[in-house]
Amino acid sequence: MLDNIESLVKYNEPELVSKIHQQHKPHNLPTKAETKRVVQTVATTVAGTRAAMDVDARLGVGDGKCDSQTLLNLILPPREWVKDGQLWRQTISSEQATKRDVAILQKEMENRMKQHKGKDMGICPVRRELYADCFEELLRQVAIEVPERGHLLAKVRDHMNITILMHQKVYESNVTFGIRKAVTAKLTKADMENTIKELEAENQCLLQQLADANKWPQAAEKREAERRATEEVQHAKELESLKATVEELKSRLLASVDK
């Protein structure tokens, strides 16, 4: 709600209620926007529903005993504020509206839309505030002529306010959930990136170990082949030496036998 937009609802002249001593001066009364938010919140509770039922009983809507001024004060509560230690109250006007008043209301709403740069399309708090005020002024006019109809329109207004409030809460909840999921996804992404880096490093280490393991059999085979070649050369030398020794012994033996 925008507090800087003057209400379109027609009020009576402010009345002085009482003077407040400085030492007992209460806190400033809530603003129009704060009052509407409180009313909307209370209306969503069971207590608010029971209070509405009590209002129906007090007004006697179904019995034709409804008083227009009492109904106006209930569906459009008076405005109160403290100024210079004095409590002021401004009640809703009970003056009936004419066709000219309705035309003036429409023109005033259009002028304020232009003045506050309200948008004709999409979500616009200015347009929402002006249309809500315009509806309440029309509600005032209807309640003066037919109190029962005004009471029914007040219920429609409260239901629409509750519906809008619930949609706002759902939207805020979805936005919060989306932000939380985005933060979680961002944190999860960082964790996954770290995990990927660790796995890639481990993979490189394992590949190096595999390459080293593949080189070991080749080196072993080469060493074994060199060892066998060395042994064969030594065996061949020993064989030649033994053959030479055998030939020498044969020669000696033959020489001994000839003598």
C-alpha positions as CSV (number, residue, x, y, z in Angstrom):
1,M,0.0,0.0,0.0
2,L,1.1,3.5,-0.7
3,D,0.5,6.0,2.1
4,N,1.3,9.1,0.0
5,I,-1.8,8.7,-2.1
6,E,-4.8,10.5,-0.6
7,S,-7.9,8.3,-0.1
8,L,-10.8,8.5,-2.5
9,V,-13.2,7.6,0.2
10,K,-15.4,10.5,1.4
11,Y,-15.0,11.3,5.1
12,N,-16.6,13.8,7.4
13,E,-14.7,16.7,8.9
14,P,-12.2,15.6,11.6
15,E,-13.5,15.8,15.2
16,L,-11.5,16.4,18.4
17,V,-11.9,13.4,20.6
18,S,-9.8,14.2,23.7
19,K,-6.6,15.8,24.8
20,I,-3.7,13.6,25.8
21,H,-1.3,14.6,28.5
22,Q,2.3,14.5,27.5
23,Q,3.3,12.0,30.2
24,H,0.5,9.6,29.1
25,K,0.9,10.3,25.4
26,P,0.5,7.0,23.5
27,H,2.4,5.8,20.5
28,N,1.3,7.2,17.1
29,L,-1.6,5.3,15.7
30,P,-0.9,2.9,12.8
31,T,-1.0,4.2,9.3
32,K,-3.6,3.3,6.7
33,A,-1.4,0.7,5.1
34,E,-0.5,-0.9,8.5
35,T,-4.2,-1.0,9.5
36,K,-5.2,-2.7,6.3
37,R,-2.4,-5.3,6.6
38,V,-3.5,-6.0,10.2
39,V,-7.2,-6.4,9.1
40,Q,-6.2,-8.7,6.3
41,T,-4.1,-10.9,8.6
42,V,-6.8,-11.1,11.3
43,A,-9.4,-11.9,8.7
44,T,-7.4,-15.1,7.7
45,T,-7.7,-16.5,11.3
46,V,-10.6,-18.3,12.9
47,A,-11.1,-15.4,15.3
48,G,-11.6,-13.1,12.4
49,T,-14.2,-15.4,11.0
50,R,-16.1,-15.6,14.3
51,A,-15.9,-11.8,14.6
52,A,-17.5,-11.4,11.2
53,M,-20.3,-13.8,12.3
54,D,-20.7,-11.6,15.5
55,V,-21.0,-8.5,13.3
56,D,-23.8,-10.2,11.3
57,A,-25.6,-11.0,14.5
58,R,-25.2,-7.4,15.9
59,L,-26.3,-5.7,12.6
60,G,-29.3,-8.0,12.1
61,V,-28.6,-8.2,8.4
62,G,-31.1,-11.0,7.9
63,D,-33.8,-9.4,10.0
64,G,-33.8,-6.0,8.1
65,K,-32.6,-4.2,11.3
66,C,-29.3,-3.0,9.8
67,D,-28.4,0.6,10.6
68,S,-26.4,2.3,7.8
69,Q,-24.2,4.4,10.0
70,T,-23.3,1.5,12.3
71,L,-22.5,-0.6,9.2
72,L,-20.4,2.2,7.7
73,N,-18.3,2.4,10.9
74,L,-17.8,-1.4,10.9
75,I,-17.0,-2.0,7.3
76,L,-15.0,1.3,7.0
77,P,-13.5,2.1,10.4
78,P,-13.0,5.7,11.3
79,R,-9.5,7.2,11.0
80,E,-7.8,8.3,14.2
81,W,-4.5,10.1,14.8
82,V,-2.7,12.1,17.4
83,K,-1.5,15.7,16.7
84,D,-0.1,18.2,19.2
85,G,-1.3,16.0,22.1
86,Q,-4.8,15.8,20.8
87,L,-6.7,12.7,19.6
88,W,-8.6,13.3,16.4
89,R,-11.1,11.1,14.7
90,Q,-12.6,11.2,11.2
91,T,-15.6,9.1,10.4
92,I,-17.0,7.9,7.1
93,S,-19.5,10.3,5.5
94,S,-23.1,9.1,5.4
95,E,-24.1,11.5,2.7
96,Q,-25.7,9.9,-0.3
97,A,-23.9,10.1,-3.6
98,T,-25.4,11.4,-6.9
99,K,-24.5,10.6,-10.5
100,R,-22.3,13.7,-10.5
101,D,-20.4,12.4,-7.5
102,V,-19.8,9.1,-9.3
103,A,-18.5,11.0,-12.4
104,I,-16.3,13.1,-10.2
105,L,-14.9,10.0,-8.5
106,Q,-14.1,8.4,-11.9
107,K,-12.4,11.5,-13.1
108,E,-10.4,11.9,-9.8
109,M,-9.2,8.3,-10.0
110,E,-8.1,8.8,-13.6
111,N,-6.2,12.0,-12.7
112,R,-4.5,10.3,-9.8
113,M,-3.5,7.4,-12.0
114,K,-1.7,9.9,-14.3
115,Q,-0.3,11.9,-11.4
116,H,1.2,8.9,-9.7
117,K,2.2,7.3,-13.0
118,G,0.1,4.2,-12.5
119,K,0.3,1.4,-15.1
120,D,-2.7,0.1,-17.0
121,M,-1.2,-3.3,-17.4
122,G,0.7,-5.7,-15.2
123,I,1.3,-5.5,-11.5
124,C,1.0,-1.9,-10.3
125,P,0.8,-0.9,-6.5
126,V,-0.5,2.5,-7.5
127,R,-3.4,1.1,-9.6
128,R,-4.1,-1.5,-6.9
129,E,-4.4,1.2,-4.2
130,L,-6.5,3.6,-6.3
131,Y,-8.9,0.8,-7.3
132,A,-9.2,-0.4,-3.7
133,D,-10.0,3.1,-2.6
134,C,-12.5,3.6,-5.4
135,F,-14.2,0.3,-4.5
136,E,-14.5,1.4,-0.8
137,E,-16.0,4.7,-1.9
138,L,-18.6,2.8,-4.0
139,L,-19.1,0.4,-1.1
140,R,-19.8,3.5,1.1
141,Q,-22.4,4.7,-1.4
142,V,-24.1,1.4,-1.7
143,A,-24.1,0.8,2.0
144,I,-25.9,4.1,2.6
145,E,-28.7,3.2,0.1
146,V,-29.0,-0.5,0.9
147,P,-27.1,-1.6,4.0
148,E,-27.6,-5.3,3.4
149,R,-26.0,-4.9,-0.1
150,G,-23.2,-2.9,1.4
151,H,-22.6,-5.6,4.0
152,L,-22.4,-8.2,1.3
153,L,-20.0,-6.1,-0.8
154,A,-17.8,-5.7,2.3
155,K,-17.6,-9.5,2.5
156,V,-16.7,-9.7,-1.1
157,R,-14.0,-7.0,-0.5
158,D,-12.6,-8.9,2.5
159,H,-12.6,-12.2,0.6
160,M,-10.7,-10.6,-2.3
161,N,-8.2,-9.0,0.1
162,I,-7.6,-12.4,1.7
163,T,-7.2,-14.1,-1.7
164,I,-4.6,-11.5,-2.7
165,L,-2.8,-11.8,0.6
166,M,-2.7,-15.6,0.2
167,H,-1.3,-15.2,-3.3
168,Q,1.3,-12.8,-2.0
169,K,2.3,-15.3,0.7
170,V,2.5,-18.1,-1.9
171,Y,4.6,-15.9,-4.2
172,E,6.9,-14.9,-1.4
173,S,7.2,-18.6,-0.3
174,N,8.0,-19.6,-3.9
175,V,10.6,-16.8,-4.2
176,T,12.2,-17.9,-0.9
177,F,12.1,-21.5,-2.1
178,G,13.7,-20.6,-5.4
179,I,16.4,-18.5,-3.8
180,R,17.1,-21.4,-1.3
181,K,17.3,-23.9,-4.2
182,A,19.6,-21.6,-6.2
183,V,21.9,-21.2,-3.2
184,T,21.8,-25.0,-2.6
185,A,22.5,-25.6,-6.3
186,K,25.4,-23.2,-6.3
187,L,26.9,-24.9,-3.2
188,T,26.2,-28.3,-4.7
189,K,27.9,-27.2,-8.0
190,A,31.0,-26.0,-6.1
191,D,31.1,-29.4,-4.2
192,M,30.6,-31.3,-7.5
193,E,33.4,-29.3,-9.2
194,N,35.7,-30.1,-6.3
195,T,34.8,-33.7,-6.5
196,I,35.4,-33.8,-10.2
197,K,38.8,-32.2,-9.7
198,E,39.7,-34.8,-7.1
199,L,38.5,-37.7,-9.3
200,E,40.4,-36.4,-12.3
201,A,43.6,-36.1,-10.1
202,E,43.0,-39.7,-8.8
203,N,42.4,-40.9,-12.4
204,Q,45.7,-39.3,-13.6
205,C,47.5,-41.1,-10.7
206,L,45.9,-44.4,-11.5
207,L,46.8,-43.9,-15.2
208,Q,50.4,-43.3,-14.2
209,Q,50.4,-46.4,-12.1
210,L,49.0,-48.4,-15.0
211,A,51.6,-47.0,-17.3
212,D,54.3,-47.9,-14.8
213,A,52.8,-51.4,-14.4
214,N,52.8,-51.9,-18.1
215,K,56.5,-50.9,-18.4
216,W,57.6,-53.3,-15.6
217,P,56.9,-56.6,-17.6
218,Q,58.8,-55.3,-20.6
219,A,61.8,-54.3,-18.4
220,A,61.7,-57.7,-16.7
221,E,61.6,-59.5,-20.0
222,K,64.6,-57.4,-21.3
223,R,66.6,-58.1,-18.1
224,E,65.7,-61.8,-18.4
225,A,66.8,-61.9,-22.0
226,E,70.1,-60.2,-21.2
227,R,70.7,-62.6,-18.3
228,R,70.0,-65.7,-20.6
229,A,72.4,-64.3,-23.3
230,T,75.1,-63.7,-20.7
231,E,74.6,-67.2,-19.3
232,E,74.7,-68.7,-22.8
233,V,78.0,-66.9,-23.5
234,Q,79.5,-68.1,-20.3
235,H,78.3,-71.7,-21.0
236,A,79.8,-71.6,-24.4
237,K,83.1,-70.4,-23.0
238,E,83.1,-73.1,-20.3
239,L,82.2,-75.7,-23.0
240,E,85.1,-74.6,-25.2
241,S,87.4,-74.7,-22.2
242,L,86.2,-78.2,-21.2
243,K,86.6,-79.4,-24.8
244,A,90.1,-78.0,-24.9
245,T,90.9,-79.7,-21.6
246,V,89.5,-83.0,-22.9
247,E,91.6,-82.8,-26.0
248,E,94.6,-82.1,-24.0
249,L,94.0,-85.0,-21.7
250,K,93.4,-87.3,-24.7
251,S,96.7,-86.2,-26.2
252,R,98.5,-86.9,-22.9
253,L,96.8,-90.2,-22.6
254,L,97.7,-91.3,-26.1
255,A,101.3,-90.2,-25.6
256,S,101.5,-92.2,-22.4
257,V,100.2,-95.3,-24.1
258,D,102.7,-95.0,-27.1
259,K,105.6,-95.0,-24.7
